[in-house]
Structure formats: structure tokens, C-alpha cells
């Protein structure tokens, strides 16, 4: 992975960071369970474990520790990545933070030469990802999944 953090052009008043120490796990958990349909019911313990097993990214109010966006990538660091939990605080949406976050993540991962980074795009995020060069899986019929049975 990249040894130095990429310089990302964030909107005025915000900063991109891949520094794990800057992450606010309590904010991440609260924001996801309150604003992300896919994370409803996720425990703090589960989220903390997901954070520990991922490369984490955030956008912060400039000069502060106040986090306003989050995403993580599950990766082996050399061949494959899964972009997950992409979220911008609703109070900060519409300012280009989603674009800055995803652009920063790709810039951080590019030096590793990952062959593929996947994501499951939410309906709200699909257009943004397409503008940033993401496309449908090229061979969807060859992909499979194994889901945990519902209780």
C-alpha cells in the first residue's frame, strides 16, 4: 500500500485522511446505523471488528477531529479490494465529499496495483461511482455468494 497519504483535493473546509488514529469509531457506528439501510441493527462490537479488519478512510472538518464521512476497504493489499460502508453525514451532503472520499480511496490503493475493487452501489451512489469510472461487474454470471441463513 501507499507509504504516504495521497493529496486529495477536498472541498474547502474539509480534509481527507487514511490515518487510523484519526478515525472516530463511535461516530462511524452511529452514522452507519442511523443513516445506512445496510447497517441497521449492526452492533458496535461488529462495527469495531469491521474497522479493525479494514483500511479505513474519513473526511473531517479541516483542522479538527470532527468526522463527517467514512468508508472502508477490505483487502489483501495486493490483488483485491471490497469498498464498503461509504457514508457522508446527511448534514454535509451535496458538497462533493462523496467524490473526494472515493477519489482519495482509489488514490491510496492505486500504488498497490489491485486487479479489482468491488462495491455494491446503493441506488443513491450509483451515478457518482459511474462518473468516477466504476462499471457493472464484467462477468456477473460467474460471481457467486454464500449468505448466512436468516434466524
VMD Tcl script that draws the C-alpha trace (Angstrom):
set ca {
  {0.00 0.00 0.00}
  {0.97 3.60 -0.34}
  {3.57 4.73 2.19}
  {2.34 8.31 2.17}
  {-1.18 9.64 2.24}
  {-2.38 10.87 -1.14}
  {-3.06 14.57 -1.56}
  {-6.76 14.83 -2.29}
  {-8.49 17.98 -3.43}
  {-11.29 18.23 -0.86}
  {-13.94 20.92 -0.84}
  {-12.98 23.98 1.22}
  {-13.24 23.34 4.93}
  {-12.66 19.56 4.74}
  {-9.73 17.12 4.80}
  {-9.37 13.54 3.56}
  {-7.43 11.13 5.76}
  {-6.44 7.47 5.79}
  {-4.93 7.77 9.28}
  {-6.40 5.07 11.51}
  {-5.71 7.12 14.66}
  {-7.91 9.95 13.39}
  {-10.95 7.71 12.91}
  {-13.89 8.21 15.31}
  {-15.33 4.68 15.73}
  {-18.27 5.89 17.85}
  {-19.28 8.37 15.13}
  {-18.80 5.74 12.42}
  {-21.09 3.27 14.19}
  {-23.77 5.84 15.00}
  {-23.74 7.31 11.49}
  {-24.00 3.91 9.83}
  {-26.82 2.53 11.97}
  {-28.77 5.81 11.72}
  {-28.25 6.62 8.03}
  {-27.28 3.44 6.14}
  {-30.03 0.91 5.43}
  {-27.48 -1.90 5.09}
  {-26.10 -1.31 8.61}
  {-29.36 -1.08 10.56}
  {-29.05 -3.27 13.64}
  {-25.25 -3.63 13.37}
  {-23.73 -3.75 16.84}
  {-20.88 -1.51 17.91}
  {-18.79 -4.64 18.50}
  {-19.41 -5.83 14.95}
  {-18.53 -2.40 13.56}
  {-15.35 -2.17 15.61}
  {-14.30 -5.60 14.32}
  {-15.03 -4.50 10.74}
  {-12.91 -1.38 11.28}
  {-10.06 -3.48 12.69}
  {-10.10 -5.75 9.62}
  {-10.21 -2.97 7.04}
  {-8.37 0.00 5.58}
  {-10.38 2.98 6.84}
  {-10.90 6.41 5.37}
  {-12.57 9.57 6.51}
  {-13.30 13.14 5.69}
  {-13.02 15.60 8.54}
  {-13.81 19.24 9.14}
  {-10.48 20.99 8.48}
  {-8.22 21.40 11.48}
  {-10.38 19.20 13.71}
  {-11.14 15.60 14.62}
  {-14.81 16.03 13.62}
  {-15.55 13.25 11.15}
  {-18.25 13.78 8.50}
  {-17.68 10.89 6.06}
  {-16.43 7.31 6.21}
  {-15.64 4.32 4.04}
  {-13.59 1.17 4.43}
  {-11.91 -1.30 2.12}
  {-11.49 -4.96 2.92}
  {-8.37 -6.04 1.03}
  {-5.41 -8.36 0.92}
  {-3.41 -5.32 -0.20}
  {-2.18 -6.76 -3.49}
  {-4.93 -8.37 -5.59}
  {-8.44 -7.50 -4.46}
  {-10.46 -4.93 -2.53}
  {-14.06 -4.55 -1.44}
  {-15.24 -0.96 -0.89}
  {-17.86 -0.89 1.85}
  {-19.78 1.33 4.25}
  {-19.44 4.50 2.18}
  {-21.31 7.23 4.02}
  {-21.43 11.03 4.15}
  {-23.21 12.67 7.08}
  {-26.56 13.94 5.74}
  {-25.81 17.43 7.09}
  {-22.71 17.58 4.84}
  {-24.07 16.02 1.65}
  {-24.16 17.88 -1.65}
  {-20.70 19.39 -1.16}
  {-18.63 16.90 -3.16}
  {-17.47 14.92 -0.13}
  {-18.54 11.54 -1.56}
  {-16.49 12.26 -4.68}
  {-13.49 13.35 -2.61}
  {-13.76 10.28 -0.37}
  {-13.89 7.76 -3.21}
  {-11.20 9.61 -5.17}
  {-8.94 9.55 -2.11}
  {-9.51 5.86 -1.54}
  {-8.66 4.99 -5.14}
  {-5.55 7.18 -4.99}
  {-4.45 5.43 -1.80}
  {-5.00 1.96 -3.27}
  {-3.63 2.60 -6.79}
  {0.05 2.07 -5.88}
  {-0.80 -1.47 -4.70}
  {-1.92 -2.40 -8.22}
  {-5.10 -4.18 -7.11}
  {-6.58 -6.07 -10.05}
  {-10.14 -5.41 -8.94}
  {-12.02 -3.31 -6.39}
  {-15.68 -4.16 -5.99}
  {-18.55 -2.42 -4.31}
  {-22.28 -2.83 -4.02}
  {-23.58 0.56 -5.07}
  {-26.59 1.98 -3.31}
  {-29.21 3.48 -5.62}
  {-28.16 6.94 -4.40}
  {-24.48 6.34 -5.10}
  {-24.60 4.62 -8.48}
  {-24.35 7.80 -10.58}
  {-21.38 9.07 -8.57}
  {-19.47 5.81 -8.94}
  {-20.14 5.73 -12.69}
  {-18.80 9.31 -13.03}
  {-15.64 8.15 -11.24}
  {-15.05 5.27 -13.67}
  {-16.77 2.35 -11.91}
  {-18.77 -0.05 -14.09}
  {-21.01 -3.09 -13.82}
  {-19.22 -6.34 -12.99}
  {-17.97 -7.64 -16.35}
  {-18.96 -11.26 -15.77}
  {-21.86 -11.19 -13.31}
  {-22.90 -14.76 -14.12}
  {-19.59 -16.09 -12.82}
  {-19.91 -14.39 -9.43}
  {-21.48 -16.30 -6.59}
  {-22.26 -15.61 -2.97}
  {-22.97 -17.57 0.15}
  {-25.35 -15.92 2.57}
  {-25.87 -16.73 6.19}
  {-29.37 -18.15 6.74}
  {-31.81 -15.79 8.47}
  {-32.61 -16.76 12.06}
}
mol new
graphics top color blue
foreach p $ca { graphics top sphere $p radius 0.5 }
foreach p [lrange $ca 0 end-1] q [lrange $ca 1 end] { graphics top cylinder $p $q radius 0.2 }
display resetview
